[in-house]
Amino acid sequence: GIMLSEDRLEVDWHSYAEKGNFVLNNDCGDVLSIWYKDTSNKWQKDDEAIYLSNPPEGVILQRVGNLLVA
């Protein structure tokens, strides 16, 4: 997702896809990242988490460090 620097001030964290839809790669895992533009208009990565291949269907993944696990 992409977040503007002004969105980081005094709000809960919200993320969204740059496009109307996106597909995560369950076959080999994926990386989810949150980026924002700083006051110099440069992209900065704020956070990221990964999950490994073939996570169980219908299970909510929990974050442990930077890894999302069932």
Backbone as a printed PyTorch tensor [residue, N CA C, xyz], in Angstrom:
tensor([[[  0.8240,  -1.1710,   0.0000],
         [  0.0000,   0.0000,   0.0000],
         [  0.8690,   1.2340,   0.0000]],

        [[  0.2920,   2.3460,  -0.3110],
         [  0.9990,   3.6100,  -0.3770],
         [  0.3500,   4.5690,   0.6010]],

        [[  1.1560,   5.2900,   1.3720],
         [  0.6530,   6.2290,   2.3590],
         [  1.3900,   7.5510,   2.2080]],

        [[  0.6560,   8.6440,   2.1650],
         [  1.2760,   9.9560,   2.1160],
         [  1.7360,  10.3440,   3.5080]],

        [[  2.7590,  11.1950,   3.5950],
         [  3.3050,  11.5510,   4.9030],
         [  2.2580,  12.1900,   5.7970]],

        [[  1.3490,  12.9840,   5.2500],
         [  0.3210,  13.6090,   6.0840],
         [ -0.6710,  12.5830,   6.6400]],

        [[ -0.7770,  11.4200,   6.0050],
         [ -1.6590,  10.3670,   6.4990],
         [ -1.0830,   9.6740,   7.7250]],

        [[  0.1930,   9.8720,   8.0140],
         [  0.8480,   9.2200,   9.1420],
         [  0.6210,   9.9680,  10.4520]],

        [[  0.1240,  11.1870,  10.3930],
         [ -0.0100,  12.0270,  11.5780],
         [ -1.3540,  11.8150,  12.2670]],

        [[ -1.3270,  11.4620,  13.5460],
         [ -2.4930,  11.4080,  14.4080],
         [ -3.6430,  10.5730,  13.8660]],

        [[ -3.3400,   9.4570,  13.2330],
         [ -4.3860,   8.5550,  12.7600],
         [ -3.9760,   7.1240,  13.0620]],

        [[ -4.9530,   6.2420,  13.0530],
         [ -4.6390,   4.8230,  13.1060],
         [ -4.0270,   4.4360,  11.7700]],

        [[ -3.2780,   3.3410,  11.7890],
         [ -2.6630,   2.8730,  10.5410],
         [ -3.7050,   2.2390,   9.6490]],

        [[ -3.7460,   2.6980,   8.4170],
         [ -4.6150,   2.1150,   7.3940],
         [ -3.7400,   1.8610,   6.1800]],

        [[ -3.9980,   0.7920,   5.5000],
         [ -3.2610,   0.5520,   4.2650],
         [ -4.2440,   0.2200,   3.1620]],

        [[ -3.8270,   0.4320,   1.9460],
         [ -4.6790,   0.1560,   0.8040],
         [ -3.7940,  -0.1180,  -0.3940]],

        [[ -4.3820,  -0.7750,  -1.3570],
         [ -3.6300,  -1.0970,  -2.5690],
         [ -3.5850,   0.1190,  -3.4760]],

        [[ -2.4980,   0.2320,  -4.2070],
         [ -2.3590,   1.3360,  -5.1550],
         [ -3.4210,   1.2480,  -6.2450]],

        [[ -3.8860,   0.0500,  -6.5110],
         [ -4.8920,  -0.1840,  -7.5430],
         [ -6.1540,  -0.7200,  -6.8780]],

        [[ -7.2020,  -0.8520,  -7.6500],
         [ -8.4720,  -1.3260,  -7.1230],
         [ -8.4380,  -2.7720,  -6.6480]],

        [[ -7.5300,  -3.5630,  -7.1920],
         [ -7.4050,  -4.9500,  -6.7470],
         [ -5.9700,  -5.4120,  -6.9490]],

        [[ -5.6120,  -6.4720,  -6.2730],
         [ -4.2810,  -7.0400,  -6.4250],
         [ -4.3510,  -8.5090,  -6.0470]],

        [[ -3.3500,  -9.2640,  -6.4400],
         [ -3.3160, -10.7000,  -6.1880],
         [ -2.0400, -11.0190,  -5.4190]],

        [[ -2.1890, -11.7390,  -4.3250],
         [ -1.0250, -12.2100,  -3.5850],
         [ -0.6220, -13.5760,  -4.1280]],

        [[  0.6510, -13.9050,  -4.0680],
         [  1.1680, -15.1280,  -4.6600],
         [  1.2620, -16.2220,  -3.5980]],

        [[  0.2390, -17.0600,  -3.4960],
         [  0.2450, -18.1300,  -2.5020],
         [  1.1960, -19.2600,  -2.8540]],

        [[  1.5090, -19.4440,  -4.1330],
         [  2.3640, -20.5620,  -4.5420],
         [  3.7940, -20.4460,  -4.0210]],

        [[  4.3180, -19.2380,  -3.9360],
         [  5.7000, -19.0940,  -3.4700],
         [  5.8450, -18.0300,  -2.3840]],

        [[  4.7450, -17.5680,  -1.8000],
         [  4.8030, -16.5500,  -0.7670],
         [  4.8560, -15.1620,  -1.3700]],

        [[  4.8930, -14.1550,  -0.5060],
         [  4.8910, -12.7850,  -1.0020],
         [  5.3690, -11.8450,   0.0980]],

        [[  5.6300, -10.6140,  -0.2820],
         [  6.0380,  -9.5590,   0.6520],
         [  4.9940,  -8.4550,   0.5760]],

        [[  4.4940,  -8.0350,   1.7280],
         [  3.5620,  -6.9120,   1.8020],
         [  4.3280,  -5.7310,   2.3830]],

        [[  4.2950,  -4.5880,   1.6950],
         [  5.0610,  -3.4160,   2.1160],
         [  4.1570,  -2.2000,   2.2240]],

        [[  4.5210,  -1.2990,   3.1210],
         [  3.8350,  -0.0130,   3.2350],
         [  4.8760,   1.0680,   2.9680]],

        [[  4.5660,   1.9310,   2.0170],
         [  5.4570,   3.0050,   1.5920],
         [  4.7470,   4.3380,   1.7300]],

        [[  5.5080,   5.4170,   1.9030],
         [  4.9510,   6.7620,   1.9160],
         [  5.9650,   7.7240,   1.3040]],

        [[  5.4760,   8.8800,   0.8790],
         [  6.3700,   9.9170,   0.3770],
         [  6.6950,  10.8560,   1.5240]],

        [[  7.9960,  11.1050,   1.7360],
         [  8.4120,  12.0120,   2.8070],
         [  8.2680,  13.4640,   2.3490]],

        [[  8.6770,  14.3830,   3.1990],
         [  8.5250,  15.8030,   2.8760],
         [  9.3760,  16.2370,   1.6870]],

        [[ 10.3800,  15.4200,   1.3060],
         [ 11.1910,  15.7020,   0.1120],
         [ 10.6230,  15.0210,  -1.1200]],

        [[  9.4240,  14.4350,  -0.9810],
         [  8.7440,  13.7320,  -2.0690],
         [  9.4780,  12.4630,  -2.5040]],

        [[ 10.2900,  11.8950,  -1.5850],
         [ 10.9860,  10.6350,  -1.8670],
         [ 10.2370,   9.4900,  -1.1930]],

        [[ 10.2000,   8.3500,  -1.8620],
         [  9.5270,   7.1780,  -1.3060],
         [ 10.3500,   6.5770,  -0.1720]],

        [[  9.6900,   6.2830,   0.9380],
         [ 10.3050,   5.6490,   2.1010],
         [  9.4890,   4.4120,   2.4710]],

        [[ 10.1790,   3.2970,   2.6990],
         [  9.4730,   2.0940,   3.1400],
         [  9.2790,   2.1810,   4.6460]],

        [[  8.0350,   2.0890,   5.0870],
         [  7.7260,   2.1910,   6.5030],
         [  7.7490,   0.8260,   7.1810]],

        [[  7.2740,  -0.1960,   6.4870],
         [  7.1680,  -1.5060,   7.1100],
         [  6.9840,  -2.5550,   6.0270]],

        [[  7.2860,  -3.8160,   6.3850],
         [  6.9940,  -4.9240,   5.4790],
         [  6.8740,  -6.2030,   6.2900]],

        [[  6.1230,  -7.1260,   5.7430],
         [  5.9730,  -8.4500,   6.3420],
         [  5.8890,  -9.4550,   5.2030]],

        [[  6.3610, -10.6720,   5.4610],
         [  6.3390, -11.7090,   4.4310],
         [  5.5350, -12.9100,   4.9150]],

        [[  5.0500, -13.6830,   3.9590],
         [  4.4830, -14.9810,   4.2880],
         [  5.0650, -16.0040,   3.3260]],

        [[  5.1680, -17.2300,   3.8040],
         [  5.7840, -18.3000,   3.0280],
         [  4.7670, -18.9400,   2.1010]],

        [[  5.2180, -19.8270,   1.2490],
         [  4.3480, -20.4370,   0.2490],
         [  3.2300, -21.2650,   0.8750]],

        [[  2.1270, -21.2880,   0.1840],
         [  0.9510, -22.1100,   0.5020],
         [  0.4330, -21.9540,   1.9280]],

        [[  0.0730, -20.7300,   2.3500],
         [ -0.5450, -20.5900,   3.6690],
         [ -1.9070, -21.2830,   3.6550]],

        [[ -2.3920, -21.7590,   4.8020],
         [ -3.6800, -22.4530,   4.8420],
         [ -4.8210, -21.5330,   4.3930]],

        [[ -5.7590, -22.0890,   3.6460],
         [ -6.9170, -21.3250,   3.1820],
         [ -7.8260, -20.9840,   4.3560]],

        [[ -8.3530, -19.7630,   4.3700],
         [ -9.3430, -19.3600,   5.3540],
         [ -8.7990, -19.0560,   6.7340]],

        [[ -7.4870, -19.0850,   6.9130],
         [ -6.8710, -18.8260,   8.2110],
         [ -6.3520, -17.3890,   8.2300]],

        [[ -6.5720, -16.6780,   9.3260],
         [ -6.0160, -15.3390,   9.4810],
         [ -4.5740, -15.4800,   9.9390]],

        [[ -3.6610, -14.9030,   9.1750],
         [ -2.2480, -14.9850,   9.5130],
         [ -1.9200, -13.9850,  10.6140]],

        [[ -1.0840, -14.3830,  11.5460],
         [ -0.6430, -13.5360,  12.6480],
         [  0.7990, -13.1260,  12.3970]],

        [[  1.1450, -11.9250,  12.8000],
         [  2.5000, -11.4310,  12.5830],
         [  3.4010, -11.8070,  13.7530]],

        [[  4.5530, -12.4150,  13.4300],
         [  5.6010, -12.7320,  14.4000],
         [  6.8800, -12.1500,  13.8150]],

        [[  7.3410, -11.0280,  14.3750],
         [  8.4520, -10.3140,  13.7580],
         [  7.9970,  -9.7900,  12.4070]],

        [[  8.7330, -10.1170,  11.3570],
         [  8.3160,  -9.7190,   9.9960],
         [  7.6800, -10.8780,   9.2300]],

        [[  7.3740, -11.9670,   9.9190],
         [  6.7930, -13.1380,   9.2650],
         [  5.3210, -13.2650,   9.6340]],

        [[  4.4820, -13.5320,   8.6400],
         [  3.0670, -13.8040,   8.8570],
         [  2.8750, -15.3090,   8.8870]],

        [[  2.3340, -15.8460,   9.9770],
         [  2.2020, -17.3020,  10.1550],
         [  0.7770, -17.6500,  10.5690]],

        [[  0.4060, -18.9150,  10.3070],
         [ -0.9220, -19.4100,  10.6780],
         [ -0.9810, -19.7420,  12.1470]]])
